[in-house]
Amino acid sequence: MRRDLMKILCCPVCKGDLLLTAAEENDEEVLEGTLRCEACRVDYPIVEGIPNLLPQNACED
């Protein structure tokens, strides 16, 4: 995930800001990490450079 995407990404549930925590990155993108919505207290994983922004309850249906 490129860092410049943070300008347009928001929480899919409440539309709030996301906080990026990078665990692994290279010169171009974040490869592993987390996007956290402080308002919802929900973490969205970044795996192999791809953020998973599906709401958690959507996976349970």
Backbone as a ProteinNet text record, in pm:
[ID]
protein_1_A
[PRIMARY]
MRRDLMKILCCPVCKGDLLLTAAEENDEEVLEGTLRCEACRVDYPIVEGIPNLLPQNACED
[TERTIARY]
84.7	0	89.3	67.8	144.9	97.8	192.9	159.5	69.8	79.7	-2.4	-151.3	-186.2	-327.4	-393.3	-312.7	-368	-450.6	-424.9	-501	-647.2	-674.2	-810	-877.8	-802.1	-861.2	-931.8	-1040.9	-1111.6	-1172.6	-1217.9	-1282.1	-1408.9	-1428	-1547.2	-1675.2	-1661.9	-1779	-1824.1	-1731.7	-1770.1	-1715.8	-1634.6	-1571.7	-1467.2	-1420.5	-1317.9	-1178.8	-1084	-944.3	-883.5	-788	-716.5	-573	-519.9	-381.5	-301.5	-195.8	-111.9	2.3	17.4	132.5	198.1	319.3	390.5	483.7	469.5	558.4	671.9	643.4	744.9	712.9	815.1	795.1	922.9	906.9	1022.9	1017.7	1095.9	1099.8	967.7	887.8	767.3	637.9	630.7	502.4	516	406.7	395.8	354.7	433.7	407.2	323.7	352.3	280.1	253.3	137.4	106.5	-40.9	-83.7	-221.1	-272.8	-399	-472	-572.1	-567.3	-653.7	-746.4	-873.8	-972.2	-983.7	-941.5	-947.6	-1091.8	-1179.9	-1319.6	-1389.9	-1370.5	-1435	-1352.3	-1223.5	-1129.1	-1119.6	-1110	-1100.4	-969.1	-901	-777.2	-805.9	-751.1	-759.7	-618.4	-594.9	-458.5	-414.6	-284.4	-220.4	-130.8	-159.1	-85.2	-36.3	93.1	155.7	119.7	113	87.7	-58	-149.1	-291.4	-368.3	-431.3	-512.7	-647.1	-688.4	-818.5	-912.2	-994.7	-1084.1	-1227.8	-1245.2	-1378.7	-1414.2	-1532	-1574.1	-1577.2	-1536.8	-1526.4	-1658.1	-1768.8	-1897	-1942.8	-1890.3	-1924.4	-1867.7	-1757	-1695.2	-1772.6	-1851.2	-1922	-2056.7	-2110	-2243.1	-2240.5
-116.8	0	123.2	212.5	337.2	431.4	499.8	592.5	706.9	746.9	858.8	824.5	697.1	657.5	700.1	729.1	771	898.9	978	1101.6	1073	956.8	927.8	814.3	736.7	625.4	674.1	608.2	636	505.8	508.4	390.2	359.5	234.4	199.1	200.6	201.2	198.9	340.3	420.9	553.4	667.7	636.7	735.6	821.4	775.6	847.1	825.7	901.5	889.8	758.6	708.4	586.5	619.3	546.8	562.3	445.6	476.3	373.8	335.4	205.4	150.9	50.9	81.8	-4.2	-98.3	-228.4	-328.7	-360.3	-350.8	-377	-290.8	-224.7	-143.3	-136.4	-98.3	-74	71.7	110.1	249.3	297.2	205.7	243.5	225.9	125	96.8	24.9	26.5	-49.1	-190.9	-288.2	-427.8	-498.5	-471.3	-532.9	-424.7	-430.3	-332.8	-330.7	-217.5	-204.6	-64.2	-56.9	68.9	64	162.3	160.6	280	252.3	357.7	377.6	493.4	521.8	535.7	588.4	607	473.1	379.3	247.3	147.4	179.9	88	-43.6	-30.5	-146.4	-137.4	-251.9	-261.4	-331.7	-275	-334.8	-373.1	-499.6	-543.7	-503.7	-486.2	-471.3	-593.5	-675.5	-799.8	-800.4	-818.8	-819.5	-693.7	-579.8	-452.3	-421.4	-510	-491.4	-468	-349.8	-325.7	-397.5	-461.7	-528.8	-438.8	-363	-268.3	-319.2	-450.1	-505.8	-494.3	-441.9	-437.8	-578.6	-591.6	-723.8	-798.3	-730.5	-800.7	-845.7	-786.4	-830.3	-968.8	-1003.3	-1134.5	-1243.3	-1206.9	-1305.1	-1343.6	-1261.8	-1290	-1406.8
0	0	0	-91.8	-95.3	15.4	76.4	185.4	139.6	13.8	-32.2	-38.2	-28.3	-21.6	109.4	210.6	339.6	326	222.3	199.7	166.4	105.8	60.4	136.4	214	286.9	413.4	446	570.8	621.2	743.6	803.2	723.5	682	605.7	689.3	821.6	909.1	944.9	1000.4	1050.3	965.4	864	775	846.9	963.3	1038.2	981.5	1034.6	992.4	1039.2	962.5	995.4	1031.8	1129.7	1172.3	1117.4	1043.2	981.6	1074.5	1099	1169.7	1076.4	1032.1	937.8	1012.2	986.5	1044.7	947.3	817.7	714.8	593.8	541.1	421.9	340.4	215.1	130.3	86.2	-12.9	-56.9	-116.6	-166.6	-239.2	-161.4	-73.3	-9.5	123.7	198.4	322.5	284.8	324.6	289.9	395.9	521.8	633.7	737.5	799	902.3	934.7	989.8	1037	1010.2	973.8	969.5	1084.5	1174.5	1292.3	1291.7	1315.8	1337.3	1488	1535.5	1679.3	1726.4	1641.3	1680.4	1702.3	1611.4	1620.4	1701	1719.8	1783.5	1706.8	1574.7	1486.4	1409.9	1398.5	1321.3	1189.4	1082.4	949.8	907.5	876.4	843.9	703.2	690	559.4	543.2	442.1	419.1	275.3	257.8	125.5	45.7	115.5	50.6	22.8	64.9	36.1	165.6	179.8	299.7	287.9	395.1	401	480.4	409.4	473.4	483.8	478.4	499.5	647.1	677.7	818	875.6	1000.7	1061.7	1063.7	1090.1	1095.1	956.6	849	713.5	686.4	750.6	731.8	804	903.7	985.1	925.3	833.2	775.1	680.8
[MASK]
+++++++++++++++++++++++++++++++++++++++++++++++++++++++++++++

